[in-house]
Amino acid sequence: MNNLTKNKKKKYEKYEKNRDAMYEILASMQPKAIKNAKNLLEQYYPSDPANDNPSTRVHLLVKQLNRFVRK
């Protein structure tokens, strides 16, 4: 997680559990994460979630939740 919390000086910020600003820190990376997850899922055809490794569908949930985020 530390490599995901880079500040503007390209130094790494210390990871803190339950950090209040974590959403803001990671928000700019969300589109790329969704794209990567979608591409991974498309590699498994037909999809078999019990045996696809690695596999995730959390991007589908994130896309739905984003509909409720105030901008």
N, C-alpha and C positions, 0 to 999 in steps of 0.2 A: 504494500500500500504506500510506502514512503515514496516510491518513484512516481506515484500519481499525484502527489501533493507538492509539485514544484511551485516555487514562488517566482516572481518576475526576474529575479537575479539568477535563475537556474540552479539555485541551491535547494536542497531538500528541506522541507519543513518537517518537524517532528510529528509523527502520528500520535494522535490523542483519541482515545476511545470516547464515543459520544460527542464528538466535536460539533459545535453548533453550526459552523460554516462549511461542513463537509459537502452538502449539496451544491453550494455555490462554487466550491473548489472543483468539483467533478462535472458540473453541468456542461461545460464547454466540450467535454469528451464524450458526452452521451450520444450524439449522432454517429460518431465513429464506432462506439461500442454496439449500438443497435445494428449498424451495417455489418459489422463483423459477426455478430450472433446470427443475423439473417443468412449471411453467406455460409456459415458453418451448417446451419440447419438444412440449407439447400443441397449440401454435399451428401446428405443421407436421403436417398430416394429409393424405395419408399422409406419413410421415417419409421424408426422403431425405437422410441425413447428408452425402453428398458435395456437395449443393447448398444445404442449409439453412444460412443465415448470419444471425446467429450461431446456433450449436447446440452443445450439449454433453450428454454422458451421464455425466459424472463423478459426478453425484449418485447414480447407481445403484451405483457402486463405493463411494462414501462410506457409503451406507446399509448395504452388506454389511460393510464394514470396521468400522462402529460396533458390530456384533454382538460383536466381539472386544475392545472397549475396556472396561477395568475402570472401574467407577463408584464 
